[in-house]
Amino acid sequence: MHREHGRAKRGEKIIAEISGRKFARQSIVAAKCGKEIIAPFGYDGTYNSELFLWWLKTMFIQKLKKRQVVVMDNASIHKRKEIREAIEKAGCHLVFHFVICDSAFVFS
């Protein structure tokens, strides 16, 4: 996304570079358990609920131990029914924190 309009004196044309994002976004999703970072995953672009669910099922769930508590922010991508079901199937409990922090924390 970029601005399509600028400001100039009447009748003058604006010729300039467009400021803003010039590179593709690189993102990472991971969890933290104590001082340890677990299941880190880097990718190009932004994540959505499909990508988050894939990461959760293929990388994160296998690192959990029974009875751990998983704390996530309340972003809409974290609230899919399948996410809660996968965490509870692993014998853990999911809690949503009201502050958006883009992280998942695990407590033993």
VMD Tcl script that builds the backbone (N, CA, C; Angstrom):
set m [mol new atoms 324]
animate dup $m
set s [atomselect $m all]
$s set {name element resname resid chain x y z} {
  {N N MET 1 A 0.833 -1.171 0.000}
  {CA C MET 1 A 0.000 0.000 0.000}
  {C C MET 1 A 0.883 1.241 0.000}
  {N N HIS 2 A 0.467 2.209 -0.751}
  {CA C HIS 2 A 1.194 3.465 -0.779}
  {C C HIS 2 A 0.241 4.612 -1.107}
  {N N ARG 3 A 0.697 5.791 -0.840}
  {CA C ARG 3 A -0.115 6.965 -1.151}
  {C C ARG 3 A -0.121 7.184 -2.648}
  {N N GLU 4 A -1.266 7.488 -3.198}
  {CA C GLU 4 A -1.369 7.756 -4.630}
  {C C GLU 4 A -1.429 9.250 -4.924}
  {N N HIS 5 A -1.516 10.068 -3.877}
  {CA C HIS 5 A -1.626 11.513 -4.067}
  {C C HIS 5 A -0.597 12.223 -3.204}
  {N N GLY 6 A -0.189 13.394 -3.645}
  {CA C GLY 6 A 0.731 14.224 -2.887}
  {C C GLY 6 A 0.273 15.668 -2.935}
  {N N ARG 7 A 1.066 16.564 -2.400}
  {CA C ARG 7 A 0.709 17.977 -2.326}
  {C C ARG 7 A 1.732 18.785 -3.118}
  {N N ALA 8 A 1.238 19.671 -3.950}
  {CA C ALA 8 A 2.107 20.555 -4.727}
  {C C ALA 8 A 1.337 21.824 -5.052}
  {N N LYS 9 A 2.044 22.825 -5.564}
  {CA C LYS 9 A 1.378 24.048 -5.994}
  {C C LYS 9 A 0.473 23.719 -7.169}
  {N N ARG 10 A -0.613 24.462 -7.265}
  {CA C ARG 10 A -1.581 24.235 -8.334}
  {C C ARG 10 A -0.880 24.275 -9.692}
  {N N GLY 11 A -1.141 23.225 -10.472}
  {CA C GLY 11 A -0.589 23.143 -11.824}
  {C C GLY 11 A 0.766 22.457 -11.907}
  {N N GLU 12 A 1.412 22.187 -10.773}
  {CA C GLU 12 A 2.710 21.515 -10.791}
  {C C GLU 12 A 2.531 20.026 -10.543}
  {N N LYS 13 A 3.329 19.221 -11.219}
  {CA C LYS 13 A 3.277 17.766 -11.079}
  {C C LYS 13 A 4.311 17.324 -10.045}
  {N N ILE 14 A 3.943 16.336 -9.237}
  {CA C ILE 14 A 4.866 15.800 -8.237}
  {C C ILE 14 A 5.602 14.607 -8.826}
  {N N ILE 15 A 6.919 14.648 -8.750}
  {CA C ILE 15 A 7.743 13.520 -9.181}
  {C C ILE 15 A 8.670 13.203 -8.022}
  {N N ALA 16 A 8.416 12.052 -7.380}
  {CA C ALA 16 A 9.218 11.682 -6.222}
  {C C ALA 16 A 9.077 10.188 -5.957}
  {N N GLU 17 A 9.956 9.685 -5.117}
  {CA C GLU 17 A 9.850 8.290 -4.717}
  {C C GLU 17 A 8.706 8.118 -3.733}
  {N N ILE 18 A 8.134 6.932 -3.731}
  {CA C ILE 18 A 7.067 6.612 -2.788}
  {C C ILE 18 A 7.713 6.038 -1.543}
  {N N SER 19 A 7.457 6.670 -0.406}
  {CA C SER 19 A 8.030 6.154 0.842}
  {C C SER 19 A 7.177 4.991 1.341}
  {N N GLY 20 A 7.735 4.228 2.216}
  {CA C GLY 20 A 6.988 3.109 2.776}
  {C C GLY 20 A 7.737 1.806 2.585}
  {N N ARG 21 A 6.996 0.715 2.665}
  {CA C ARG 21 A 7.601 -0.608 2.584}
  {C C ARG 21 A 8.178 -0.850 1.188}
  {N N LYS 22 A 9.455 -1.188 1.138}
  {CA C LYS 22 A 10.112 -1.419 -0.138}
  {C C LYS 22 A 10.559 -2.864 -0.295}
  {N N PHE 23 A 10.433 -3.639 0.765}
  {CA C PHE 23 A 10.892 -5.017 0.734}
  {C C PHE 23 A 9.758 -5.944 1.183}
  {N N ALA 24 A 9.870 -7.193 0.824}
  {CA C ALA 24 A 8.877 -8.179 1.262}
  {C C ALA 24 A 8.992 -8.351 2.777}
  {N N ARG 25 A 7.876 -8.614 3.408}
  {CA C ARG 25 A 7.857 -8.807 4.864}
  {C C ARG 25 A 8.377 -10.199 5.201}
  {N N GLN 26 A 9.246 -10.263 6.189}
  {CA C GLN 26 A 9.717 -11.535 6.715}
  {C C GLN 26 A 9.229 -11.627 8.152}
  {N N SER 27 A 8.605 -12.747 8.496}
  {CA C SER 27 A 7.988 -12.902 9.808}
  {C C SER 27 A 8.482 -14.161 10.497}
  {N N ILE 28 A 8.258 -14.201 11.808}
  {CA C ILE 28 A 8.598 -15.377 12.597}
  {C C ILE 28 A 7.490 -15.602 13.611}
  {N N VAL 29 A 7.183 -16.864 13.837}
  {CA C VAL 29 A 6.265 -17.243 14.904}
  {C C VAL 29 A 7.012 -18.259 15.764}
  {N N ALA 30 A 6.869 -18.130 17.071}
  {CA C ALA 30 A 7.560 -19.024 18.000}
  {C C ALA 30 A 6.829 -18.977 19.337}
  {N N ALA 31 A 7.228 -19.829 20.237}
  {CA C ALA 31 A 6.661 -19.839 21.586}
  {C C ALA 31 A 7.814 -19.726 22.576}
  {N N LYS 32 A 7.494 -19.308 23.791}
  {CA C LYS 32 A 8.498 -19.180 24.832}
  {C C LYS 32 A 8.043 -19.966 26.045}
  {N N CYS 33 A 8.921 -20.814 26.543}
  {CA C CYS 33 A 8.644 -21.606 27.741}
  {C C CYS 33 A 9.790 -21.338 28.711}
  {N N GLY 34 A 9.500 -20.563 29.756}
  {CA C GLY 34 A 10.570 -20.132 30.648}
  {C C GLY 34 A 11.496 -19.207 29.884}
  {N N LYS 35 A 12.769 -19.566 29.803}
  {CA C LYS 35 A 13.731 -18.766 29.043}
  {C C LYS 35 A 14.005 -19.365 27.671}
  {N N GLU 36 A 13.344 -20.469 27.357}
  {CA C GLU 36 A 13.595 -21.189 26.112}
  {C C GLU 36 A 12.593 -20.803 25.026}
  {N N ILE 37 A 13.100 -20.542 23.814}
  {CA C ILE 37 A 12.261 -20.303 22.644}
  {C C ILE 37 A 12.039 -21.666 21.984}
  {N N ILE 38 A 10.770 -22.026 21.774}
  {CA C ILE 38 A 10.473 -23.334 21.170}
  {C C ILE 38 A 9.679 -23.159 19.882}
  {N N ALA 39 A 9.865 -24.089 18.980}
  {CA C ALA 39 A 9.158 -24.174 17.704}
  {C C ALA 39 A 9.251 -22.902 16.870}
  {N N PRO 40 A 10.452 -22.319 16.690}
  {CA C PRO 40 A 10.539 -21.119 15.852}
  {C C PRO 40 A 10.311 -21.465 14.380}
  {N N PHE 41 A 9.624 -20.585 13.679}
  {CA C PHE 41 A 9.336 -20.797 12.264}
  {C C PHE 41 A 9.354 -19.443 11.563}
  {N N GLY 42 A 10.232 -19.291 10.581}
  {CA C GLY 42 A 10.320 -18.059 9.797}
  {C C GLY 42 A 9.742 -18.263 8.417}
  {N N TYR 43 A 9.155 -17.219 7.860}
  {CA C TYR 43 A 8.520 -17.302 6.544}
  {C C TYR 43 A 8.401 -15.906 5.954}
  {N N ASP 44 A 8.163 -15.846 4.658}
  {CA C ASP 44 A 7.945 -14.572 3.976}
  {C C ASP 44 A 6.464 -14.253 3.957}
  {N N GLY 45 A 6.128 -13.004 4.229}
  {CA C GLY 45 A 4.735 -12.567 4.211}
  {C C GLY 45 A 4.167 -12.448 5.613}
  {N N THR 46 A 2.862 -12.248 5.677}
  {CA C THR 46 A 2.181 -12.166 6.960}
  {C C THR 46 A 1.473 -13.480 7.229}
  {N N TYR 47 A 1.183 -13.758 8.498}
  {CA C TYR 47 A 0.515 -15.024 8.771}
  {C C TYR 47 A -0.970 -14.826 8.972}
  {N N ASN 48 A -1.671 -15.923 8.730}
  {CA C ASN 48 A -3.120 -15.938 8.895}
  {C C ASN 48 A -3.468 -17.169 9.727}
  {N N SER 49 A -4.742 -17.409 9.938}
  {CA C SER 49 A -5.130 -18.520 10.808}
  {C C SER 49 A -4.757 -19.880 10.221}
  {N N GLU 50 A -4.755 -20.018 8.901}
  {CA C GLU 50 A -4.351 -21.288 8.280}
  {C C GLU 50 A -2.879 -21.589 8.557}
  {N N LEU 51 A -2.018 -20.603 8.358}
  {CA C LEU 51 A -0.586 -20.791 8.605}
  {C C LEU 51 A -0.329 -21.024 10.091}
  {N N PHE 52 A -1.030 -20.280 10.952}
  {CA C PHE 52 A -0.850 -20.465 12.392}
  {C C PHE 52 A -1.280 -21.864 12.825}
  {N N LEU 53 A -2.404 -22.340 12.299}
  {CA C LEU 53 A -2.876 -23.687 12.633}
  {C C LEU 53 A -1.885 -24.738 12.150}
  {N N TRP 54 A -1.315 -24.554 10.960}
  {CA C TRP 54 A -0.299 -25.488 10.439}
  {C C TRP 54 A 0.910 -25.508 11.378}
  {N N TRP 55 A 1.413 -24.322 11.770}
  {CA C TRP 55 A 2.562 -24.252 12.675}
  {C C TRP 55 A 2.232 -24.931 14.002}
  {N N LEU 56 A 1.050 -24.655 14.531}
  {CA C LEU 56 A 0.649 -25.216 15.811}
  {C C LEU 56 A 0.640 -26.754 15.768}
  {N N LYS 57 A 0.042 -27.316 14.724}
  {CA C LYS 57 A -0.089 -28.778 14.631}
  {C C LYS 57 A 1.209 -29.478 14.264}
  {N N THR 58 A 2.038 -28.854 13.416}
  {CA C THR 58 A 3.237 -29.549 12.930}
  {C C THR 58 A 4.495 -29.265 13.738}
  {N N MET 59 A 4.563 -28.110 14.415}
  {CA C MET 59 A 5.797 -27.761 15.102}
  {C C MET 59 A 5.624 -27.545 16.609}
  {N N PHE 60 A 4.511 -26.944 17.009}
  {CA C PHE 60 A 4.362 -26.523 18.396}
  {C C PHE 60 A 3.817 -27.615 19.310}
  {N N ILE 61 A 2.753 -28.296 18.898}
  {CA C ILE 61 A 2.080 -29.295 19.742}
  {C C ILE 61 A 3.050 -30.369 20.218}
  {N N GLN 62 A 3.938 -30.808 19.352}
  {CA C GLN 62 A 4.865 -31.886 19.736}
  {C C GLN 62 A 5.839 -31.457 20.826}
  {N N LYS 63 A 6.004 -30.158 21.047}
  {CA C LYS 63 A 6.906 -29.662 22.092}
  {C C LYS 63 A 6.221 -29.518 23.449}
  {N N LEU 64 A 4.889 -29.585 23.477}
  {CA C LEU 64 A 4.151 -29.407 24.729}
  {C C LEU 64 A 4.203 -30.647 25.609}
  {N N LYS 65 A 4.123 -30.406 26.906}
  {CA C LYS 65 A 3.999 -31.488 27.880}
  {C C LYS 65 A 2.607 -31.384 28.485}
  {N N LYS 66 A 2.064 -32.500 28.883}
  {CA C LYS 66 A 0.720 -32.514 29.465}
  {C C LYS 66 A 0.618 -31.535 30.634}
  {N N ARG 67 A -0.545 -30.915 30.754}
  {CA C ARG 67 A -0.905 -29.989 31.825}
  {C C ARG 67 A -0.196 -28.635 31.736}
  {N N GLN 68 A 0.453 -28.333 30.624}
  {CA C GLN 68 A 1.007 -26.994 30.474}
  {C C GLN 68 A -0.120 -26.036 30.090}
  {N N VAL 69 A 0.073 -24.773 30.404}
  {CA C VAL 69 A -0.886 -23.729 30.051}
  {C C VAL 69 A -0.280 -22.905 28.918}
  {N N VAL 70 A -1.021 -22.759 27.831}
  {CA C VAL 70 A -0.590 -21.970 26.681}
  {C C VAL 70 A -1.331 -20.636 26.747}
  {N N VAL 71 A -0.581 -19.542 26.778}
  {CA C VAL 71 A -1.174 -18.204 26.841}
  {C C VAL 71 A -0.903 -17.506 25.519}
  {N N MET 72 A -1.986 -17.051 24.860}
  {CA C MET 72 A -1.864 -16.327 23.589}
  {C C MET 72 A -2.578 -14.994 23.698}
  {N N ASP 73 A -2.186 -14.056 22.827}
  {CA C ASP 73 A -2.947 -12.816 22.781}
  {C C ASP 73 A -4.297 -13.096 22.125}
  {N N ASN 74 A -5.164 -12.124 22.136}
  {CA C ASN 74 A -6.517 -12.359 21.651}
  {C C ASN 74 A -6.705 -12.005 20.181}
  {N N ALA 75 A -5.676 -12.114 19.387}
  {CA C ALA 75 A -5.798 -11.875 17.949}
  {C C ALA 75 A -6.787 -12.871 17.347}
  {N N SER 76 A -7.527 -12.434 16.358}
  {CA C SER 76 A -8.580 -13.273 15.780}
  {C C SER 76 A -8.031 -14.573 15.188}
  {N N ILE 77 A -6.799 -14.551 14.697}
  {CA C ILE 77 A -6.247 -15.782 14.111}
  {C C ILE 77 A -5.996 -16.869 15.144}
  {N N HIS 78 A -5.916 -16.504 16.421}
  {CA C HIS 78 A -5.682 -17.491 17.482}
  {C C HIS 78 A -6.975 -18.119 17.992}
  {N N LYS 79 A -8.119 -17.619 17.581}
  {CA C LYS 79 A -9.379 -18.028 18.196}
  {C C LYS 79 A -10.147 -19.091 17.419}
  {N N ARG 80 A -9.528 -19.725 16.465}
  {CA C ARG 80 A -10.207 -20.803 15.752}
  {C C ARG 80 A -10.447 -21.993 16.676}
  {N N LYS 81 A -11.567 -22.626 16.477}
  {CA C LYS 81 A -11.939 -23.781 17.296}
  {C C LYS 81 A -10.890 -24.889 17.214}
  {N N GLU 82 A -10.324 -25.089 16.026}
  {CA C GLU 82 A -9.326 -26.150 15.823}
  {C C GLU 82 A -8.065 -25.923 16.652}
  {N N ILE 83 A -7.732 -24.670 16.910}
  {CA C ILE 83 A -6.546 -24.351 17.703}
  {C C ILE 83 A -6.753 -24.785 19.146}
  {N N ARG 84 A -7.883 -24.406 19.714}
  {CA C ARG 84 A -8.188 -24.828 21.093}
  {C C ARG 84 A -8.250 -26.351 21.185}
  {N N GLU 85 A -8.905 -26.994 20.206}
  {CA C GLU 85 A -9.041 -28.454 20.225}
  {C C GLU 85 A -7.683 -29.145 20.176}
  {N N ALA 86 A -6.772 -28.637 19.332}
  {CA C ALA 86 A -5.441 -29.251 19.213}
  {C C ALA 86 A -4.660 -29.131 20.520}
  {N N ILE 87 A -4.754 -27.979 21.177}
  {CA C ILE 87 A -4.044 -27.770 22.444}
  {C C ILE 87 A -4.634 -28.645 23.541}
  {N N GLU 88 A -5.954 -28.712 23.601}
  {CA C GLU 88 A -6.589 -29.547 24.623}
  {C C GLU 88 A -6.371 -31.030 24.366}
  {N N LYS 89 A -6.308 -31.433 23.102}
  {CA C LYS 89 A -6.023 -32.838 22.762}
  {C C LYS 89 A -4.621 -33.237 23.244}
  {N N ALA 90 A -3.708 -32.269 23.286}
  {CA C ALA 90 A -2.346 -32.523 23.780}
  {C C ALA 90 A -2.304 -32.546 25.302}
  {N N GLY 91 A -3.458 -32.368 25.960}
  {CA C GLY 91 A -3.511 -32.407 27.420}
  {C C GLY 91 A -3.149 -31.084 28.072}
  {N N CYS 92 A -3.244 -30.001 27.317}
  {CA C CYS 92 A -2.877 -28.680 27.826}
  {C C CYS 92 A -4.100 -27.768 27.869}
  {N N HIS 93 A -3.904 -26.583 28.412}
  {CA C HIS 93 A -5.006 -25.637 28.576}
  {C C HIS 93 A -4.649 -24.332 27.869}
  {N N LEU 94 A -5.608 -23.744 27.145}
  {CA C LEU 94 A -5.393 -22.490 26.425}
  {C C LEU 94 A -6.057 -21.341 27.167}
  {N N VAL 95 A -5.302 -20.251 27.356}
  {CA C VAL 95 A -5.811 -19.040 27.991}
  {C C VAL 95 A -5.468 -17.867 27.078}
  {N N PHE 96 A -6.428 -16.948 26.902}
  {CA C PHE 96 A -6.171 -15.746 26.103}
  {C C PHE 96 A -5.847 -14.581 27.016}
  {N N HIS 97 A -4.767 -13.899 26.694}
  {CA C HIS 97 A -4.354 -12.705 27.415}
  {C C HIS 97 A -4.944 -11.520 26.676}
  {N N PHE 98 A -5.403 -10.509 27.367}
  {CA C PHE 98 A -6.102 -9.409 26.720}
  {C C PHE 98 A -5.197 -8.417 26.005}
  {N N VAL 99 A -3.886 -8.440 26.240}
  {CA C VAL 99 A -2.963 -7.522 25.580}
  {C C VAL 99 A -2.368 -8.210 24.364}
  {N N ILE 100 A -2.385 -7.521 23.222}
  {CA C ILE 100 A -1.803 -8.103 22.003}
  {C C ILE 100 A -0.288 -8.006 22.097}
  {N N CYS 101 A 0.374 -9.186 22.060}
  {CA C CYS 101 A 1.828 -9.208 22.175}
  {C C CYS 101 A 2.464 -10.090 21.109}
  {N N ASP 102 A 1.677 -10.636 20.176}
  {CA C ASP 102 A 2.182 -11.484 19.091}
  {C C ASP 102 A 3.060 -12.626 19.591}
  {N N SER 103 A 2.702 -13.244 20.679}
  {CA C SER 103 A 3.506 -14.323 21.226}
  {C C SER 103 A 2.622 -15.389 21.849}
  {N N ALA 104 A 3.171 -16.548 21.943}
  {CA C ALA 104 A 2.538 -17.624 22.708}
  {C C ALA 104 A 3.509 -17.989 23.824}
  {N N PHE 105 A 3.044 -18.060 25.039}
  {CA C PHE 105 A 3.871 -18.427 26.173}
  {C C PHE 105 A 3.368 -19.724 26.750}
  {N N VAL 106 A 4.267 -20.557 27.223}
  {CA C VAL 106 A 3.909 -21.840 27.801}
  {C C VAL 106 A 4.383 -21.866 29.236}
  {N N PHE 107 A 3.487 -22.231 30.144}
  {CA C PHE 107 A 3.828 -22.342 31.552}
  {C C PHE 107 A 3.689 -23.789 31.984}
  {N N SER 108 A 4.667 -24.298 32.683}
  {CA C SER 108 A 4.630 -25.681 33.177}
  {C C SER 108 A 3.939 -25.737 34.510}
}
mol reanalyze $m
mol bondsrecalc $m
mol representation Tube
mol addrep $m
